[in-house]
Amino acid sequence: MERYALQGSHPGMNPDHPHDGSRRTSSGLVGTQLGQADSSPMSLWQEAMGHAVGQARAAADWGDVPIGAVLLDPNGRVLAAGANERELTGDPTAHAEVVTIRRGVEALQARDEDDGWHLDDCTLVVTLEPCTMCAGAIVAARIGTLVFGAFDPKAGAVSSLWDVVRDPRLNHRVRVVSQVCDQECAGLLTEFFMTRR
């Protein structure tokens, strides 16, 4: 099985820092073949969502809102994984989707893929409906399919408040599958915010 390596790390990150365990967890997942040859797309997405939930739990451990994402290549292999890292890195753009897209592009470029930033045939699986920034990044990266768990009625930009990823005025539209493992994904957020009140 071909393994994909995550390239680089966030500037200033200390490899001995306890929060960097998420990177080891993520890289241990990268290259993993999900699903079986006869698996339905839904079973593949549910399995990937389970891994995204694991990423979200890691984010909660270091104090970030528990949102996780997994990027699958066209064959169902994990190309990249990530979680919210805003608090960890002090980067307001370090949402799970953006972190995962960046890592996915790095993995493609490491493989010397032509036009390595286009993720047309890839599927992004994320625990929460993306916000406007992340929805814009998904369109810009040309991601083919977006699978998400829980709706975000306060900031969702895929169907709750806006529909950025399928807006006909943009140069790319994304296939969307919603509510995959939605109860588990919503429960992560509920639990996280209850502990902070």
N, C-alpha and C positions, 0 to 999 in steps of 0.2 A: 504494500500500500504506500502510495506517495504521501509524504508528510510535508505540511506547509509550516514554515517557521515565521513567527512574528519578527518583524524587523524593527530595531530601535526601541527606544523607550522615551517617556516624557522627560524633557530636560529637567535636571535637578532631582530626579527620582533616585533614591538610594536603594540599591539591590538588597541591602540588609534591613530595610524598613519593613515593619510587620505588615503594612498595608499592601506591599508589593506581592503578597501571596496571590492576589487576584490575577496578576500577570502570569504567574506559574500555572494557576488553574486554567486560565484562558488558553495558554499555549499548550497545555496538556490535552485540551479539547480539540485544538486545531488539527485538521487532517483526519479526524474521526469520520468514518463512513456511517451515516445515520440511515435507518430504514433497511429494508431488504429489497431484493429485486422485484418481488411481487407485492410490496407494500403500497397501500393507497397514499396519495398525497397527504390526506388528513393525518394518517398515522405518522408519517414523516414529520409533519409540522408539529404534531403533539410531542413527539420525541425531542425535536429541536426546542420547543417551548420549555420543556423540562430543563434543558441546559440553560436557556435564557433565565429561567427562574433561579437557577443556581448562581448565575452571574449577579442577579438582582439581590440575592441574599448576601453576597460578598459586599456589594455596595452598602447595604444597610449596616454591615459589620463595621465599616469605617466611617459611618455617619452620613452617607449620601442617601438620597431618596432611592428606594430599591426598584430600579428599572434595569433590566438586562436585555441583551440582544445577541443574536447569533446570525451570521451570514453564511448561507449555504451556496456552494457552487452548483452548476447544473446537474451534477451527478449525486447530489445529496451529501457531499462531504463538507465538513465545517471548514470554511475558509478563514473565518475570524470570529471572535467573540469579545464582548465588552460589557461594561456596566457604567452607570453614572459615575463620573470622577470629578465632578465640580468641586466638591469640598476637599477631596483628596489632592487635587492639583491646583486649585484656585483658578481654574479656567472656566469661565461661564459657558463656553461652547462645548464642554466635555460631557455632553449628554450621551447616553448609551448608544444611540443610533450613530452619532457622529464618530465616536470612538471606534465603533465596530466598522464603519465604512472606511475610516482612515486605515485601520489595520488590514482590512480586506484589499484595499488598493495596494498597500505595501506588499502584501503576499503575492498579488498578481504581478507586480513589478519585479519581485524577487524571482519569479518564474519566467521572466522575460516575455510575458504575454504582450501581444500587439495591443496598442491602445489601452494599456493597463488600468486606466481609471474608469473605463466603461464596465458597469456591472449588469449589463442587459439581461443575461441569463441567470442571474443570481436571485436568491430569495432572502430577504431580511425578515427575521422572526424577532419580534420585540414584545415585551410584556405589557406595555401601555401604548395606547394610540399616540402617535408622534405629534409633537407641537409644530408650530409653523416653521421654525428654524430647521427642525429635523425633516419635516416633510419636504422643504425646499432642497435639503441636501440629498434626500432620496431621489428626487426628480433630477437634480444635477448629476448624480452618479449613474443615472439611467437604470436604476434597479428595476428588474422585471416584475417581481412579485413582492408584496408586503403582507406579512401575516402578523396580526397583533392580537393580544389577549383582551385586556380591559379597555373600555371606552374611557375617554377623559373629557367629561362634560364641561370642565373649566378651561381647557386649553387645547383640546383635540383638533387637529388640522387635517384629518382624513375623512371625518364625517360628522363629528359632534358639533363643531362650530364652523368649520370650513372644509373644503375638499380640494386641497392643494394638489394632491398627487394625481387627480383625474381631471384637473382643470383643462378644458379644451384650448385655452389660450396659451398654454405652455407647450414646449416642443417635445415633451415626453409624458406619457400616461402610464401609471403603474396599476397592475392587477392587485386587488385588495381582498384579503380574507380576514374577517374579523371574528372576535369572540372565541378564539382557540384557547382553551383552558382559562377562560375569563374569570371564573370564580377564584381560582388559585391566585391569579395575577392581581385581582382586586383585593384579595385578602392580604397580600403582602403589604400593599399600601395602607390599608386600614390598620393593620397591626403596627406598622412603622409609625404612623401619625398618632395613634393612641398612646404610644409610649412617650411621646413628646409633649403631651398636653398636661 
